[in-house]
């Protein structure tokens, strides 16, 4: 795993297990942060971390989880995110570059 190319961590789960998915995501981020410190002494910046739920409009609106614990911070779920110049929204309704 090269820390310069790590851009995203994704977790998949059914709607009924969203809390488990959030816990699993937090665990993955913790493991990546520990790896970064051990290999290159880099710190993962939780202030630059975004959580984006991707699903149909109906399912996204039904989600009760609006924050996720990331390291020592609480990160809010965002409605859209930009990655490599492409904006993706949580409902897959707009993909803009």
C-alpha positions as CSV (number, residue, x, y, z in Angstrom):
1,X,0.0,0.0,0.0
2,X,1.6,3.3,-1.1
3,X,0.5,6.3,1.1
4,X,0.8,8.7,-1.8
5,X,-1.9,6.8,-3.8
6,X,-4.4,6.0,-1.0
7,X,-7.5,8.0,-1.9
8,X,-10.4,6.0,-0.6
9,X,-11.7,3.2,1.7
10,X,-15.0,1.7,0.9
11,X,-17.3,-0.6,2.8
12,X,-20.4,-2.3,1.5
13,X,-23.4,-3.4,3.5
14,X,-27.1,-3.8,3.4
15,X,-29.2,-0.9,4.8
16,X,-30.0,-2.8,7.9
17,X,-26.3,-3.1,8.9
18,X,-25.3,0.5,8.4
19,X,-24.0,0.9,12.0
20,X,-21.8,-2.2,11.5
21,X,-20.5,-0.7,8.2
22,X,-19.6,2.5,10.0
23,X,-17.7,0.6,12.7
24,X,-16.0,-1.4,10.0
25,X,-15.0,1.8,8.2
26,X,-13.6,3.3,11.4
27,X,-11.6,0.2,12.0
28,X,-10.2,0.3,8.4
29,X,-9.2,4.0,8.8
30,X,-7.5,3.2,12.1
31,X,-5.5,0.4,10.5
32,X,-4.5,2.7,7.6
33,X,-3.4,5.5,10.0
34,X,-1.4,3.0,12.0
35,X,0.3,1.7,8.9
36,X,1.1,5.2,7.7
37,X,2.8,6.0,11.0
38,X,4.8,2.8,11.0
39,X,6.0,3.0,7.4
40,X,6.5,6.7,6.7
41,X,5.6,8.6,9.9
42,X,2.7,10.3,8.1
43,X,-0.4,11.3,10.0
44,X,-3.9,10.8,8.5
45,X,-5.8,14.1,8.8
46,X,-9.3,13.3,10.0
47,X,-10.3,17.0,9.2
48,X,-9.8,16.1,5.5
49,X,-11.8,12.8,5.7
50,X,-15.2,12.6,4.2
51,X,-17.9,9.9,4.6
52,X,-20.3,9.5,1.7
53,X,-23.1,7.0,1.6
54,X,-23.9,5.8,-1.9
55,X,-27.3,4.3,-2.6
56,X,-30.6,5.1,-4.1
57,X,-32.4,8.4,-3.1
58,X,-34.9,6.3,-1.1
59,X,-32.3,4.4,0.9
60,X,-30.0,7.4,1.5
61,X,-33.0,9.4,2.9
62,X,-33.7,6.5,5.3
63,X,-30.2,6.3,6.8
64,X,-30.1,7.2,10.5
65,X,-26.3,7.4,10.7
66,X,-25.2,11.0,10.1
67,X,-21.7,10.9,11.8
68,X,-19.0,8.4,11.8
69,X,-16.1,8.1,14.3
70,X,-12.8,8.5,12.5
71,X,-9.7,8.2,14.7
72,X,-10.3,10.7,17.6
73,X,-12.7,12.8,15.5
74,X,-16.4,12.6,14.6
75,X,-16.8,13.1,10.8
76,X,-20.2,14.1,9.3
77,X,-21.7,12.3,6.4
78,X,-21.5,14.6,3.3
79,X,-24.0,14.7,0.4
80,X,-21.2,14.8,-2.2
81,X,-17.5,14.5,-2.6
82,X,-14.9,15.4,-5.2
83,X,-12.2,12.8,-6.1
84,X,-9.6,13.5,-8.8
85,X,-11.8,16.3,-10.1
86,X,-15.0,14.3,-10.3
87,X,-18.0,15.2,-8.0
88,X,-20.1,12.2,-6.9
89,X,-23.3,12.7,-4.9
90,X,-24.7,10.2,-2.5
91,X,-27.7,9.4,-4.7
92,X,-25.7,8.9,-7.9
93,X,-28.0,11.5,-9.5
94,X,-25.1,13.8,-10.6
95,X,-21.7,12.9,-11.7
96,X,-19.9,16.1,-12.6
97,X,-16.3,16.7,-13.7
